[in-house]
Amino acid sequence: ADLDAAIAYYNSGPFALSTGIVTTNLDLALRACRELQSGTTNVNEVPGYRLEMTPFGGTRDSGLGIKEGVTEATRFMTNIKTFSLPW
């Protein structure tokens, strides 16, 4: 299949949670990562692959925004407070 057509087809849809590409061509993999409008793009991995420390949540009509993953969950549930000490 043609990569241009695949990217255009995917990007025209309403959902954008996760994408993947299987290739031995690093240039094509990097291009897909740049151009596919999704929350995650996996290269040569199973469809559900993710690390817990990475942001996850999708874009457009997918997911609830990037609120998953340990770092993002901690940030989401944290209130930042500034304080000063007189010395």
CNS distance restraints for C-alpha pairs under 8 A (distance, minus, plus):
assign (resid   1 and name CA) (resid   5 and name CA) 7.75 0.50 0.50
assign (resid   1 and name CA) (resid   6 and name CA) 7.36 0.50 0.50
assign (resid   2 and name CA) (resid   6 and name CA) 6.31 0.50 0.50
assign (resid   3 and name CA) (resid   7 and name CA) 6.07 0.50 0.50
assign (resid   4 and name CA) (resid   8 and name CA) 6.14 0.50 0.50
assign (resid   5 and name CA) (resid   9 and name CA) 5.98 0.50 0.50
assign (resid   6 and name CA) (resid  10 and name CA) 6.15 0.50 0.50
assign (resid   7 and name CA) (resid  11 and name CA) 5.99 0.50 0.50
assign (resid   7 and name CA) (resid  32 and name CA) 7.38 0.50 0.50
assign (resid   7 and name CA) (resid  35 and name CA) 7.04 0.50 0.50
assign (resid   7 and name CA) (resid  36 and name CA) 5.92 0.50 0.50
assign (resid   8 and name CA) (resid  12 and name CA) 6.12 0.50 0.50
assign (resid   9 and name CA) (resid  13 and name CA) 6.95 0.50 0.50
assign (resid  10 and name CA) (resid  36 and name CA) 7.29 0.50 0.50
assign (resid  10 and name CA) (resid  37 and name CA) 7.95 0.50 0.50
assign (resid  11 and name CA) (resid  16 and name CA) 7.85 0.50 0.50
assign (resid  11 and name CA) (resid  36 and name CA) 6.44 0.50 0.50
assign (resid  11 and name CA) (resid  37 and name CA) 5.85 0.50 0.50
assign (resid  14 and name CA) (resid  60 and name CA) 6.37 0.50 0.50
assign (resid  14 and name CA) (resid  61 and name CA) 5.71 0.50 0.50
assign (resid  14 and name CA) (resid  62 and name CA) 7.86 0.50 0.50
assign (resid  15 and name CA) (resid  59 and name CA) 7.15 0.50 0.50
assign (resid  15 and name CA) (resid  60 and name CA) 5.92 0.50 0.50
assign (resid  15 and name CA) (resid  61 and name CA) 5.05 0.50 0.50
assign (resid  15 and name CA) (resid  62 and name CA) 5.10 0.50 0.50
assign (resid  16 and name CA) (resid  37 and name CA) 6.39 0.50 0.50
assign (resid  16 and name CA) (resid  38 and name CA) 4.30 0.50 0.50
assign (resid  16 and name CA) (resid  39 and name CA) 6.21 0.50 0.50
assign (resid  16 and name CA) (resid  58 and name CA) 5.68 0.50 0.50
assign (resid  16 and name CA) (resid  59 and name CA) 5.19 0.50 0.50
assign (resid  16 and name CA) (resid  60 and name CA) 6.00 0.50 0.50
assign (resid  16 and name CA) (resid  61 and name CA) 6.95 0.50 0.50
assign (resid  16 and name CA) (resid  62 and name CA) 5.63 0.50 0.50
assign (resid  17 and name CA) (resid  38 and name CA) 5.46 0.50 0.50
assign (resid  17 and name CA) (resid  39 and name CA) 5.13 0.50 0.50
assign (resid  17 and name CA) (resid  40 and name CA) 6.58 0.50 0.50
assign (resid  17 and name CA) (resid  57 and name CA) 6.62 0.50 0.50
assign (resid  17 and name CA) (resid  58 and name CA) 3.88 0.50 0.50
assign (resid  17 and name CA) (resid  59 and name CA) 6.04 0.50 0.50
assign (resid  17 and name CA) (resid  62 and name CA) 5.26 0.50 0.50
assign (resid  17 and name CA) (resid  63 and name CA) 6.60 0.50 0.50
assign (resid  18 and name CA) (resid  38 and name CA) 5.53 0.50 0.50
assign (resid  18 and name CA) (resid  39 and name CA) 5.66 0.50 0.50
assign (resid  18 and name CA) (resid  40 and name CA) 4.64 0.50 0.50
assign (resid  18 and name CA) (resid  41 and name CA) 5.81 0.50 0.50
assign (resid  18 and name CA) (resid  42 and name CA) 7.73 0.50 0.50
assign (resid  18 and name CA) (resid  47 and name CA) 7.89 0.50 0.50
assign (resid  18 and name CA) (resid  58 and name CA) 6.86 0.50 0.50
assign (resid  19 and name CA) (resid  36 and name CA) 7.47 0.50 0.50
assign (resid  19 and name CA) (resid  38 and name CA) 6.48 0.50 0.50
assign (resid  19 and name CA) (resid  40 and name CA) 6.12 0.50 0.50
assign (resid  19 and name CA) (resid  41 and name CA) 4.61 0.50 0.50
assign (resid  19 and name CA) (resid  42 and name CA) 6.25 0.50 0.50
assign (resid  19 and name CA) (resid  47 and name CA) 7.53 0.50 0.50
assign (resid  20 and name CA) (resid  41 and name CA) 5.08 0.50 0.50
assign (resid  20 and name CA) (resid  42 and name CA) 4.45 0.50 0.50
assign (resid  20 and name CA) (resid  43 and name CA) 5.67 0.50 0.50
assign (resid  20 and name CA) (resid  44 and name CA) 7.35 0.50 0.50
assign (resid  20 and name CA) (resid  45 and name CA) 7.44 0.50 0.50
assign (resid  20 and name CA) (resid  47 and name CA) 6.66 0.50 0.50
assign (resid  21 and name CA) (resid  29 and name CA) 6.69 0.50 0.50
assign (resid  21 and name CA) (resid  32 and name CA) 7.35 0.50 0.50
assign (resid  21 and name CA) (resid  41 and name CA) 7.53 0.50 0.50
assign (resid  21 and name CA) (resid  42 and name CA) 6.43 0.50 0.50
assign (resid  21 and name CA) (resid  43 and name CA) 5.08 0.50 0.50
assign (resid  21 and name CA) (resid  44 and name CA) 6.18 0.50 0.50
assign (resid  22 and name CA) (resid  29 and name CA) 7.86 0.50 0.50
assign (resid  22 and name CA) (resid  43 and name CA) 5.91 0.50 0.50
assign (resid  22 and name CA) (resid  44 and name CA) 4.64 0.50 0.50
assign (resid  22 and name CA) (resid  45 and name CA) 7.62 0.50 0.50
assign (resid  23 and name CA) (resid  28 and name CA) 7.45 0.50 0.50
assign (resid  23 and name CA) (resid  29 and name CA) 6.72 0.50 0.50
assign (resid  23 and name CA) (resid  43 and name CA) 7.56 0.50 0.50
assign (resid  23 and name CA) (resid  44 and name CA) 6.72 0.50 0.50
assign (resid  25 and name CA) (resid  29 and name CA) 6.37 0.50 0.50
assign (resid  26 and name CA) (resid  30 and name CA) 6.12 0.50 0.50
assign (resid  27 and name CA) (resid  31 and name CA) 6.11 0.50 0.50
assign (resid  28 and name CA) (resid  32 and name CA) 6.10 0.50 0.50
assign (resid  29 and name CA) (resid  33 and name CA) 6.26 0.50 0.50
assign (resid  29 and name CA) (resid  43 and name CA) 6.58 0.50 0.50
assign (resid  30 and name CA) (resid  34 and name CA) 6.24 0.50 0.50
assign (resid  31 and name CA) (resid  35 and name CA) 6.04 0.50 0.50
assign (resid  32 and name CA) (resid  36 and name CA) 5.56 0.50 0.50
assign (resid  32 and name CA) (resid  41 and name CA) 7.83 0.50 0.50
assign (resid  33 and name CA) (resid  41 and name CA) 5.77 0.50 0.50
assign (resid  36 and name CA) (resid  41 and name CA) 7.49 0.50 0.50
assign (resid  37 and name CA) (resid  59 and name CA) 7.98 0.50 0.50
assign (resid  38 and name CA) (resid  58 and name CA) 6.37 0.50 0.50
assign (resid  38 and name CA) (resid  59 and name CA) 6.18 0.50 0.50
assign (resid  39 and name CA) (resid  56 and name CA) 6.56 0.50 0.50
assign (resid  39 and name CA) (resid  57 and name CA) 6.44 0.50 0.50
assign (resid  39 and name CA) (resid  58 and name CA) 4.26 0.50 0.50
assign (resid  39 and name CA) (resid  59 and name CA) 5.69 0.50 0.50
assign (resid  40 and name CA) (resid  56 and name CA) 7.15 0.50 0.50
assign (resid  40 and name CA) (resid  58 and name CA) 7.28 0.50 0.50
assign (resid  42 and name CA) (resid  46 and name CA) 7.80 0.50 0.50
assign (resid  42 and name CA) (resid  47 and name CA) 7.30 0.50 0.50
assign (resid  42 and name CA) (resid  49 and name CA) 7.25 0.50 0.50
assign (resid  45 and name CA) (resid  49 and name CA) 6.34 0.50 0.50
assign (resid  50 and name CA) (resid  54 and name CA) 7.23 0.50 0.50
assign (resid  51 and name CA) (resid  69 and name CA) 7.75 0.50 0.50
assign (resid  52 and name CA) (resid  69 and name CA) 4.91 0.50 0.50
assign (resid  52 and name CA) (resid  70 and name CA) 5.92 0.50 0.50
assign (resid  53 and name CA) (resid  69 and name CA) 5.19 0.50 0.50
assign (resid  53 and name CA) (resid  70 and name CA) 5.10 0.50 0.50
assign (resid  53 and name CA) (resid  71 and name CA) 5.79 0.50 0.50
assign (resid  54 and name CA) (resid  69 and name CA) 5.45 0.50 0.50
assign (resid  54 and name CA) (resid  70 and name CA) 7.34 0.50 0.50
assign (resid  54 and name CA) (resid  71 and name CA) 7.10 0.50 0.50
assign (resid  54 and name CA) (resid  72 and name CA) 7.82 0.50 0.50
assign (resid  55 and name CA) (resid  66 and name CA) 5.93 0.50 0.50
assign (resid  55 and name CA) (resid  67 and name CA) 6.94 0.50 0.50
assign (resid  55 and name CA) (resid  68 and name CA) 5.85 0.50 0.50
assign (resid  55 and name CA) (resid  69 and name CA) 5.15 0.50 0.50
assign (resid  55 and name CA) (resid  70 and name CA) 7.93 0.50 0.50
assign (resid  55 and name CA) (resid  71 and name CA) 7.21 0.50 0.50
assign (resid  55 and name CA) (resid  72 and name CA) 5.93 0.50 0.50
assign (resid  56 and name CA) (resid  65 and name CA) 7.83 0.50 0.50
assign (resid  56 and name CA) (resid  66 and name CA) 5.20 0.50 0.50
assign (resid  56 and name CA) (resid  67 and name CA) 6.60 0.50 0.50
assign (resid  56 and name CA) (resid  68 and name CA) 5.08 0.50 0.50
assign (resid  56 and name CA) (resid  69 and name CA) 6.09 0.50 0.50
assign (resid  57 and name CA) (resid  62 and name CA) 7.43 0.50 0.50
assign (resid  57 and name CA) (resid  63 and name CA) 5.09 0.50 0.50
assign (resid  57 and name CA) (resid  64 and name CA) 5.85 0.50 0.50
assign (resid  57 and name CA) (resid  65 and name CA) 4.87 0.50 0.50
assign (resid  57 and name CA) (resid  66 and name CA) 4.19 0.50 0.50
assign (resid  57 and name CA) (resid  67 and name CA) 6.06 0.50 0.50
assign (resid  57 and name CA) (resid  68 and name CA) 6.03 0.50 0.50
assign (resid  58 and name CA) (resid  62 and name CA) 5.14 0.50 0.50
assign (resid  58 and name CA) (resid  63 and name CA) 5.02 0.50 0.50
assign (resid  58 and name CA) (resid  64 and name CA) 6.96 0.50 0.50
assign (resid  58 and name CA) (resid  65 and name CA) 5.74 0.50 0.50
assign (resid  58 and name CA) (resid  66 and name CA) 6.44 0.50 0.50
assign (resid  59 and name CA) (resid  63 and name CA) 6.80 0.50 0.50
assign (resid  59 and name CA) (resid  64 and name CA) 7.92 0.50 0.50
assign (resid  59 and name CA) (resid  65 and name CA) 6.20 0.50 0.50
assign (resid  66 and name CA) (resid  72 and name CA) 7.11 0.50 0.50
assign (resid  67 and name CA) (resid  72 and name CA) 5.33 0.50 0.50
assign (resid  67 and name CA) (resid  73 and name CA) 5.59 0.50 0.50
assign (resid  67 and name CA) (resid  76 and name CA) 6.65 0.50 0.50
assign (resid  68 and name CA) (resid  72 and name CA) 5.74 0.50 0.50
assign (resid  68 and name CA) (resid  73 and name CA) 5.53 0.50 0.50
assign (resid  69 and name CA) (resid  73 and name CA) 5.90 0.50 0.50
assign (resid  70 and name CA) (resid  74 and name CA) 6.09 0.50 0.50
assign (resid  71 and name CA) (resid  75 and name CA) 6.23 0.50 0.50
assign (resid  72 and name CA) (resid  76 and name CA) 5.96 0.50 0.50
assign (resid  73 and name CA) (resid  77 and name CA) 6.19 0.50 0.50
assign (resid  74 and name CA) (resid  78 and name CA) 6.11 0.50 0.50
